[in-house]
């Protein structure tokens, strides 16, 4: 990570970092997006819990949103409206991944469900680590899923602003995230004991829906 930071200052530890730096500037990519990704990686090494949703969103601003912004810049899509909708999609994808991987993250000592919301739904970290999906936990997860689904819905507004090839890729990506949310619902939100994932059939279905229905 230090090598990456140095490359932005024109200090190259190897030819790789010089090529990396040249690629950013030749394609007029925003270096800050790459710096933000590094910040998120470093944060993951030390921060295990998030007090509220706003704090979690701030993490997503570094861990997820820069990826979408980089893709937009590669396709030379640089208007503010597209960036805003891209951020919604990327944040939704990051949150979906958190809910999909609750059990895996718990094994690493990490909790990506806001602490104040856990308390508001009369649940606790102890119950989380004991993998006990009570009615309170189910309601907590319903709340997380619905909020994330709204982010995907808002993010879909980006589609008319994209070139065809990228539009198709983003639509499939959105549909994949929404499909994971639906699978979480189908297991009655018990992500403490199960990890929902898409099958080959699911991917094929999403692909053809995107081609044929374009929604």
N, C-alpha and C positions, 0 to 999 in steps of 0.2 A: 504493500500500500504506500510505503514511503517512496518507492520508485515511481509510482504513478504521480504522486504529488510533485516530486522533483521534475518529472517530465513536463509538467505544466509551466515550470520555471525555466525550461530549456536546459535542464541538467539530465543527461541520459546515462543510465547505468549499463545499458546494452543497446544494440541495434533495434531490438524489439520496441523499446520505449521511444526511440526516435521515430520509428514508423507509426507507432500509436499516436504520438503527438502530431506528426505530419498529417495523419488521416483526419484527426479532429479539425485541424485548421484548413486543410484543403477542401473538406466538405462543409466548412462553416458550421461545425457543430459547437454547441455551447459547452465549454469545459466544465462549467459549474454543475451540469447534470452528472458528470462522472465523479466529481468531488462529492456530490450529495450521496451517491451510491456507496462511496467509501465510508462516509459518515455513518450510514445505516449499518454497514458491516461492523464497524468499530463499536457502535452502540449495542449491537447484539452480543458482543463479548462481555458486556458489563451489566446491561439493564435487563431484568427478568420479568418485570411487571409494569403495567401502565395504570396510572391512577384514574384516568377518565378518558372519554372518547376523544376529546380534543388532543390529548397527549398522544394517543394512538394514531390519530390522523397526521400529527406532526411527523411521526416515524414514517408513515406511508409516503409523505412528501419526499422523503429521502430514499426510501427503499423501493418504491414502486413507480411513482409518478415520473421520475427521470427517464425510465425505460421507454414509456410512451412518448415522451418529448423527443428523445433521441430518434425514435422511429419516424416521427413526424418530420423532423429535420432532414433525415435521410431521403424522405420523399418530397422534400421542399414544401411541406405544409407548415406554415409559420404564423397563421393568424391566431389571435388571442382566443377566439371562440372555440376553435378546434382544440387548442391546448387545454382549455377549461374542461371540455367534455372528455378529453383523453385522460386528464387527471381523475375524473370520476370513475372511468373504466378501470384504470390501474389501481386505484384505491380499493375498488370493489373486488378486483382479482386478488389483491393482497389479503383483504379481510376474509374472502372465501377460502383462501389457502390456510389462514389461521384456524378457521372453524373446521375445515377438513382435517387438519393436523393437530387438533387439541390434544389428543392422546400422546402423539409423538413429542409435542412441545412440553407437555407435563413431565415426560421422562427426562427432558433436558433441564427441568426446573423453571420453564418459562410459561407465563400466563399472558395471553394476548387478549383476553376478555377484560374490559375495564373494571378495576377494582370497585369503584363506587357503584357500578351497575350490578356486580355480583352481590353486593350488600343490599342494594335496593330490591332485589328479587329474593331476599331472605335466603341466600345461598352462602357458601363459604369456600375459601381456598382449601381448607381441610377436606371438604366433601369432594372438591375437584380432584385432589390427589388420591382420594380413596375410590375414585371412579364410581360414585353413586349418583345416577341420574334421577333425581327426584322430580316431582311436578314443578317445583320452583326452578329447577335447572332447565326443564323443557320450556317454560315460559321465558326464561332468560335467553335461550337460544332462538326461540321464535322471534324475539325482539331483534336480535342481532341479524338474523336472516332477512327479515323484512326490510330493515334499514339498508342492508347491503343490496337487496334487490332493487330498491329505489335508485341507488347509485348507478347500477347497470342501466336502468330505464332512462335516466338522465343522460348517461354516456352515449346511448344510441343516437342522440341528436348529432353526433359527429359524422355519421355515415354519409349524408349528402355533401359533406365538405371534403370528402376523400376521393382520390383517383380510384378507378374501378378495382384494380388488383389489391390495393391496400384495404379498400372498403370490404371486400370479400374476406380477407384475412382477419380483420377486426371483428366482423360480424360472427365468424366462426368462433373467435376467441370469447366474445361476449356470451354466445350461446353455450359454450363449454362451461363458463363460470356459472351461468344460470342453471345449467343441468346439475352441477355439483350441489347447489343450494337445494334443488328439488330432491336430490338423493338424500340429503340431510333430513329433509322433511319425511321422506319415505321410511327412514329408520327411526322415526319419532324422536329425532334430534339427539339420539344417544351416541354422540361423537366421543364420549368418554371410553366407550368400549368397542367402537367400530370406526373404521376409516372409509368413508364413501369414496369411490373412484369411478371413472368412466371406463367402460368396456370398449372393445373394438367395434361392437355393434353401435354403441352410443356415438362414437366418433363418426362412423359411417352415416348414421342418421342425421347428425348435426351438419355434416358436410353437404348432404343432398338437400336438406331443408334450406341451407344457405343458398345453394345454387338455384333450386326450383322456386322456393317461396320468397327468398331474399328478405327474410324477417326473422 
